[in-house]
Amino acid sequence: MNDPTQFAVGWGTLSLINAGLAQSKGRSGLAWWLLSLLLGPIATFLIVVLERVRGSDSMPRAAGSTGAEDGT
């Protein structure tokens, strides 16, 4: 039950989830991934509690995209 491999896989998975969550809130995924490797669940709590970065778009667009569909 106390297998260090399972612990490391769980911790690494949590850090990747945190990176994605941070990016969805307009924060640096890489910085929060590294921070999550050190802090784990504490970093998750911080990401959830901190406000979204102002002026951040939650869905980044491709360069040159206006966001309108080209259906017509």
Beta strands, then each sheet from edge to edge (+ up, - down):
end
